[in-house]
Amino acid sequence: MCGRYATTQTSASLNTAFEVDLANSFVELEADYNMAPTKLAPLLIGRAPEESTDRPVRELLTARWGLIPSWAKDPSIGNRMINARSETAAEKPAFKKAFGKRRGLIPADGYFEWYAGETTEGAKPKKQPFYITPKDGSILAMAGLYEFWKDREADEWIISYTILTTTAEDDLGHLHDRMPLFIEPEGYDAWLDPAPHPTEALLGLLIPAAPGRLDAFPVSTAVNNVRNNGPELIEPLPPE
């Protein structure tokens, strides 16, 4: 599961990392060290190219975390759609259409997981937050799906997204049994392409982080409160 993450990149840094078409990406981004469901976050999508020989045009926009299916009657359903299991996303009614033609990349500096240590009988487990981030300081490109939903009362469209997950790699599995999936740069074009692609080919682009690529360390429990937001949330706790 991925329930919180940090995203501090600017439009310029995302353009450098993902070759975004800034001419069609009118987005002002603010650093968020405690990105939580229902908040707006940067999302990279692909638009069909003008020429069939060109690659999809990469656009940057902001979207609400928690996918709202186009058929939903109420946007609150998105609160339960922050993650999608990659094993079933291509078949589930809530994600099937998006998996077919609305695939995106969610840039992140790192994400949080909570580790429940040993407990004494009758006591609630004390959960310690860990921050998981690339050791080399690179930007994570989390695989996601997005949808458009019309809010008829407000007469406006909401763009929302979900993050695809898989079984956690061995050295992170002790923190949580699920982790986000990532797309490597050579797979960006195929993943962002809104044109139809065979399901198996798309699933082949989804990979967990290579063993040893990510670093995980305990951080302050201040991240538990979504109102807290600042670089101190991703600072390692001093060793006991």
N, C-alpha and C positions, 0 to 999 in steps of 0.2 A: 504494500500500500504506500501511496505517497499522499500525505495529508497536509504538509507544509513544505515550502521551499523558499530559497532566496534568489532574487533576480535583481541585479544592480547595473545591468548593462545600459548604455545609451544607444540611441539610434545609430550613431556613428560607429560604435564598437560592434554592433550587430551587423551593420553593413560590411565591415571589414571581415567578420567571421563567416557571414552567410551570403554575401554579395546581394544584398537587398536592393530592390528598385526603389530608392528613396523618393523619386519623383512622384510615385503613387502611394507613398507611405507617410501620411501626415499624422505622425504620432509623437506626442511628448511623453517621454518616459521618466518615471521617478524611481529611485532605488527603493526596493521593498525587501527587507531582511526577514519578513514574516508573512510571506504570501499564503493566504488561506482561502478556502472555498468561498465563492460568491464575489471575491474581489476581482478587479480588472487587472490583467497581466498581458505582457507582450506575447503575440502569437505570430508565427511565420506561416504563410499559406502560399499556394501556387496558383497562378492564373494562366489560362491557356495562352500560348504564344500566338502572335499574328501569323507567323509562318510555321508550317508543320515541321520544318527541320530545326526550328529553334527549341531551346529548353523552356520549361515553364517559367514565367516571370515570378520572381519571389517578392512577395509583398509583406510588409510588417503592419500589424494592427493590434489593437487591444481587444481582449475578449474576456468574458466572465468565466471563472473556473467553476465547472459543474455543468456538464452537457445537458441542454434542454432539448429533447427530441422535437421534431417539427410537429408531431401530432399531440404533444402535451397540452393539457388544458390549463395547467398552472406552472409557473416557472420554478416553484419550490421543488419539483421533482429533480431538478439539477443538483440539489444538495446531496442526493444519493448517487450521483453520477460523476463523481470527481475522478474516479479510476475505472478503467475497463480491462478485464482480463484478456490478454492477447490471445489466449487459447480459444476464446469463444466470441470475440468482438465481431468477427465477420458474419456471425450467424444471429446474434442477439437482436431482437427488434429495435431496441433503443440505439444501437450502434451500427447496424448493418448498412444503412444507406450512407452514413458518413464514412464508413470504412471503404466503400466503393469509390467515392469521389471527393470526399472532403477530409483529406489527411493533412495534418499540420505538424510543425515543430514548435516545442515550447522551450525557449532558451532559459537556462538556469545556471546559477553559480554552484549550487549544491542543494541538497534536500535534507529534511529532518526525519529521524525515526526515533521511537521511544522504546527503550529496553526495560523490560520488567525483570528485575532481579529476583533473588530468592525471597520468599515471604515466610513470615511466622504465622502459625495457625490463628485464624480469626482476624488477621490484619490485611488490609488492602495492600497490594504490591505497590512499592514506590517506583514510579517510572522515571528513568533518567533519559533526557533527550540527547541524541547524538546528531552531529552535523556530518554529512557525507558529501565530499567534494573531490574533484580531480586533483591528484597530487601535483600535476604540472600547471595548475591554475587555468586550464582551458575552460571553455564554455560547454556545458552539457546541452545536447540537442535531444530533449525527451520527445518520444514519439507520441502524437496525440491525434484526436479526431475532433472535428468541430461541426457545429450546426447553426442554422439561422432559425429564429423563432419570433413570430409576430405577436407583440403585446398589443392586443386590440384596444384595450382601455387607454393606453398611452399613445397609441398609434405610432409605434416605433419598433424597429427590429433589434433583437438581442442576439449577439454572436456569443456562443458559449463553446467550451471545449472540455475534453476529458483526457487523462493521461493513461497510456497503456502500461500495463505491468506484467511481470513474469516472476517465476521462482527466483529467489535471491541467490546470488553466488555464495559459495561456501564460506568465504571469509566475512560476509555480511549477513549470512543467514541466521546468525545468533541474535541479531538485532530485530529482524522481522523476516517472515518467510516470503514476502513479496518485495519487489523493487521495480522502479521505472525501467522501461525499455528505451534504448537509444538508437539513433540513426547516425551512421558514419558519413562523412562528407561525400563519398562516392555514391551514396544512396539517396542524397537529398532530392535530386531531380525526379527519380522514379517515385519516391514517396510523396512529393508535393504535386506531382502531375495529376490534374483532375480527370484525365482520360482513363478509361477502364484498363485495369491490369489484372492478370490472373492472381487469384487470392494467394496461391502458394508462393508466387514471386514476391508479393508484398510482404508476406510473413517472413520470407527469407531475409528481408532488409532489417527486421527487428532483432536486435541483439542486446544481451545484458552487457554491462561494462566488463571489459577484459579483467580477469583476476589480477589484483595488484594495482589497478589503475586508480582506484578510489581510496581516499583516506577517510577514516571515521574516528571522531573524537567527541568526548562528552562536552556539552555546553550548558550554559545557565538555564535553569528551569523558567526563567523569565519568558522564554519563547512560548511557554504554555498559554500565555495570555495574548490573544491576537492584537490587543491594543498596544503591546510593546513592539517597538520597531527601531532598530538601529544596529550598527556594526558590532556592538558588544554581544549580540545574540549569536554570532558565529565565531566568537573567540573561544579557543580551547580553555577548559577549566584548568587551573594550576594543578599539578600532580599532588596527591595527598601524601 
